[in-house]
């Protein structure tokens, strides 16, 4: 069916697409349709200019249609459109693996490409269980996530994830999972700027108790986000990730850090592992790896894990896992171009230089109507608004809509508003997004 923008045909034209993570009926009654994008802005089908204050969906860290990325995709499509990922390779995927691995600390130097953060999480979980089995510790099958965590929407990811609505409709999920408590106490951490200076040892004692309950010999991995992104931008206390690394290592448990959001500049550093000075066993990435231009993700593993698979399998396939589109030529070309832009244009450094200004701007919303908490780290922030009795999420959605009406796009997840500026944003763009949110808060009932 061709598009017909007339009022009479609009709803019929919209019906065939079942939209993800969207209230479909409400959207199709009042659609927001982007027709093109450039730089920091989207342009709607009505011709309205919308400032992207969420970097697409945490992924367009360089803004939209960067000319180097566009040209790289065009050139690659003319040269090699697709290459079989099983038993064949192409130059750019090997080159990108080296460029990505070089940005991660320690021995995190082997990259397994996938097509999304969800696939990266499930890949990492499978790697963890298989790694222990290959080492003769096949009893290590249990996986531990965290309340309010998000690791994509595969069955593995939602099993270790801790967002209730992502779990409750889908049965018992994977057996043998457990969850740590959410490391955020609003009484002690509300309106904290950056990482809270509070004691993390209660959370470590809880982890030790969970390990004692199940016995370390049954636990394959702990998986966490550096900060809870999709859960509302909640920032753990200082030294939380470092201590988590120490406890897991003591018990021979792998630590998987989900950097689908934090990878490639969101914290003003190449990744959260570098930012927090922690070396996990496995890191998952996606989104900004190629600026969201073509679906791509990856699991980045330590040398000990890669060598474990290689050494245990003298011949044949070492890891029975992969995807038709793993390391797709167009995705790899876009990735190389994006990584070049990050480096040559000093994007990580610029993001770091804007973090304090962004922090002050976001926290200026304290005292506005309905605001009960504000959190931030790097160029990411969460604002929580007070909910309405009997209507969960209604006020958050209203602020989202009112902010959009001011020409700025943010994200609302229930009562949590999330802001993630494009990393090349300057003071003018930050001021514009905060002013729009302020207006949205004041306009909401």
Buried (B, 14 or more C-beta within 10 A) or exposed (E): EEEEEEEEEBEEBBEEEEEEEEEEEEBBEEBBEBEEBEBBBBBBBEEBEBBBBBBBEBBBBBBBBBEBBBEBBEEBEEEBEEBEBEEEEBEBBEBBBEBBBEBBBEBBBBBBBBBBBBBBBBBBBBBBBBBBBBBEBEEBBBBBBBBBBBBBBBBBBBBBBBBEEBBEEEEEBBEBBBBBBBBBEEEEBBEBBBBBEBEBEEBBEEBBEBBEEBEBEBBBBBBBBBBBBBBBBBBBBBBBBEBBBEBBBEBBBBBBBBBBBBBBBBBBBBBBBBBBEBBBBBBBBBBBBBBBBBBBBBBBBBEEBBEBBEEBEEEEEBBEBBBEBBBBBBBBBBBBBBBBBBEEBEBBEBBBEBBEBBBEBBBBBEEBBBBBBBBBBBBBBBBBBEBBEEEEBBBBBBBBBBBBEBBBBBBBBBBBBBBBBBBBBEEEBBBBBBBBBBBBBEBBE
